[in-house]
Amino acid sequence: MQKSTGFVNRQVKKVKTKVKQEYNFSATEGSMTSFNFGATAPPTVAKDDVLHSTETNSSSTERKDKNTGFAALLAESRLVPQWRQVEWTEEQKMNLMKTISCYKPSCEEVAQARVLLLGPVSSGKSSFISSVQSVFNGRVTNHAMVGSSSTSFTKKVSCLHQLQSFTIRDGRGKGGDPGLVLCDVMGLGDGEMTGLTLHDILAIIKGHVPEGHKFSPEQPVTSETVGYVKKPSLKDKIHCVVFVVDATKMAAYPKGLKTAFQQLREHISDLGVHQVALLTHVDKICLETLKDASRVYRSLIIQQTMEKAGALLGMSTSYIVPVRNYSSQLSLDLNTDVLLLIAVDHILQYVDLCFQDNTGKHTDVNFY
């Protein structure tokens, strides 16, 4: 499972080429917006003017300005002293895999810890699940439906309007019955006909929603819903909520999303459910991390973006972990694996807090 140096170099070359193109021509919608944190946008230049700029007196000045901008973007990928300590070794990977695959909830009446992933469309929820499964399968796989369009594949495939659960187990059949389930649902939308409603999200967390339920803005979950769990026990409920946000879109998220997140978090906190967050696609905002995932905790731009994510979600950065999902890769990478496993281990710590909070009183807890 050695990292393919050739593949990484090609990916870095692609990113650099795209960044250069943004500064050579007019910026197009959605092009490399992930590299614009703190950078001043270059003046819009018509393509014809660019092609003929070598014949004008201003051409050298324009090229200088654009090269300065490109240098600033590369400077954002600069490394600083490591701000979180991690062991990037095969031994650490195996230890984390053993911890996760052998995990069992501390509450005897709960066989599997249920974790719900929530985030805007295309934030990387399904990709994270598939990436974690890939680590345990020993090869890159995509069990969860994953898309890359701006409207999210999750909204286009009817089955992903459903509540779906994915167990995390050793692909070789070791470790016994899995003790962790990651629950995936459609992303949070910004329109009336897209995304989950607050009502339905809380119904999932309370344990009322059956597996496979199809969500529709026109038909909210009620006691009349087929399969509705009227009196859910602790094992039916969500034991931790993981918010997933895209590092490349922090500057592009609508202003109303911050209010929506914080309102949602207040309701979830009232239910006594702990929350953490994942910052995805960090390799797309830092060239150094694209080349080597072990540099993630030495990246200044990632550290700054985590602070922005914390402000968006209304939580301390100590609850947030950066991840790099498998997307176009065909083989596993040790450092990427460790980063993903650290994220799962981080989630399990807060799952345990839920069971500790409910020890001796879970039979009396009412989320509904």
Secondary structure, DSSP 8 states (H G I E B T S, - for coil): ----HHHHHHHHHHHHHHHHHHHHS---TTSSGGG-TT--------HHHHHTGGGSTTHHHHHHHHHHHHHHHHHTT-B-S-SS----SHHHHHHHHHHHHT---SSTT-SSEEEEEE-BTTSSHHHHHHHHHHHHHTS----S----STT-HHHHSGGGGB-EEEE---TTS-SSS--EEEEE---B-SSTTSS--HHHHHHHHHT-S-TT-B--TTS---TTSTT--SS--GGGS-SEEEEEEEGGGTTTS-THHHHHHHHHHHHHHHTT-EEEEEEE-GGGT-HHHHH-GGGGGGBHHHHHHHHHHHHHHTS-GGGEEE----SS-SS--HHHHHHHHHHHHHHHHHHHHHHHHHTTTGGG----
